[in-house]
């Protein structure tokens, strides 16, 4: 197995150039995301070294870039901030590191036991609302930073009130730097997208601050950045503190899995190389553990950086290695260059990176296509924004389960008709599908009805009621009911009991119950529950059932 699949002498130059581009993007963003997470800038840079290298050599995806992102940083700040007393920076750091380790262990477990499918329960509307809620909270913080105001409020409404009541404290030189930065980040990018504008903005803003000799009363700067490489850091916390971090680590792992695997699959399909989801989860897990043990916070897939590398023509993980080397050199010899970076410029860079996470057009599309899905996204958005990230992800999980049960509780149920009947389509066995409730029988005295879903506690009574309605609306005497079980992939105890009550109802009316096209595994399960009895007929096809039962009337 090659350490960097896809790397050849022919594309080495292009990959190195992609690495230089990634350095220009990653360094300013990681400084900004560390600031969002409530950590010193250097801790954001540490994520670009050991975690990035290990990830690059393990992951199957040739393009997905691993790094802290805005949503993860906001989740770290909201979750850890609620567990640590104000001003206890050492404890805050230890808990942020421990959170990354727990997240990594969860991702490793998901990868080892092939459990990545769990993240599929975080549907697109849920992720849309959750990430947009975090994004609005981040934007508020960055607006305050661009105005030169330090917010004190904890949750969104508290911070918003704090900002509105302190508008008289605006630092106008900070505003000037922010406006200039925003103009450079937005306008020229349309014409020269390959230019590393975030890096140029940081350099230009820093030169401006140094030459103008601004004071802290005019512009806040990054300040002293600790030089040197990351060292092994073991979070020293009590068991109760470790356990308190599990819910937020689960949320981080869920978002990383859902977004990371989706991005990896999309680029693998686009550019024609293999993708192994379980191996990707192992890579994310290893990167997070390494991040926590080397003094950084949770990492995941960076959609924006991955897109930038794809646009630059990169098709390997070499750019991540280049970033790691460049960051090592920066931490050893260049931290002095970071001290005078103005925080308003960092705020502008992060704000521009976060705005695409809002996705108003996606909300509008959801509203047009499915009002229920739109409501799911809106609820996740509001809970995440107004209550917090952990309640947001918990509400998201509950809504996901409700959505699954809602859909499964109302399965498609077809009454089958003979070919030539007023029907919508053929069932593959020579019979046509008629609309439920349209009346009539499949054949004289016989109704064949097919539920297109597993039978379980949420839909058992729906299926039973559909059978009764079909009998009562038949318009002629019914002597036999056949359940076409071809689409029934599972049966639980509750469903078996409901169908037993339905059998009693049929027996009272002199109607027999039979089954057709039942899968062998489900037939064994149905016999175990007593749903299918020894005397019951189980037909191999609907045509066989109709031929035998219609002739017996």
URWO-V463698 format. One line per field, one symbol per residue. ss: DSSP state (H for helix, E for strand, C for the rest). phi: phi as a letter, one per 30 degrees, with the letter a starting at -180 (. if undefined). Layout:
ss=???
phi=???
//
This chain:
ss=CCCCCCCCCCCHHHHHHHHHHHHHHHHHHHHHHHHHHCCCHHHHHHCCCHHHHHHHHHCCCCCCEEECCHHHHHHHHHHHHCCCCCCCHHHHHHHHHHHHHHHHHHHHHHHHCCCHHHHHHCCHHHHHHHHHHHHHHHHHHHHHHHHCCCCCCCCHHHHHHHHHHCHHHCCHHHHHHHHHHHHHHHCHHHCCCCCCHHHHHHHHHHHHHHHHCCCCCCCCECCCCCCCCCCCCCCCCCHHHHHHCHHHHHHHHHHHHHHHHHHHHHHHHHHCCCCCHHHHHHHHHHHHHHHHHCCCCCCEEEHHHHHHHHHCCCCCCHHHHHHHHHHHHHHHHCHHHHCCCEHHHHHHHHHHHHHCCCCHHHHHHHHHHCHHHHHHHHHHHHHHHHCCHHHHHHHHHHHHHHHHHHHHCCCCEEEEEECCCCCCEECCCCEEEECCCCCCCCECCEEEEEECCCECCCCHHHHHHHHHHHHHCCCCCCCEEEEECCCCCCECHHHHHHHHHHHHHHHHCCCEEEEECCCHHHHHHHHHHCCCCCCCCEECCHHHHHHHHHCCC
phi=.ddbejdbedceddddddddddeddddddddddddddicdeddddeddcdeddddddcddddbdccaebdddddddddddedccdejddddeddddddddddeddddddeddchcddedddddedddedddddddddddedddddddiccdcddcedddddddddcddcecddddddddddddddcddddcbdddddedddddddddeddddhdcddcbdcdidcddjddbdbcdcbdddddddddedddddddddddddddddddddddcibdbceddddddddddddddddcibcdbadcddddddddddidbbceedddddddddddddbbdddcdcdddeddedddddddedddhddddddddddadddddedddddddddcckddeddddedddddddddedddbddbccdbdejddbcadcjbjccccddidijbdbeibbcbbdcaecbedbdddddddddddddcdiaeccbcccdcecdcabcdddddddddddddddecicdcbbbhddedddddddddidccedddbcdaddddddddddcd
//
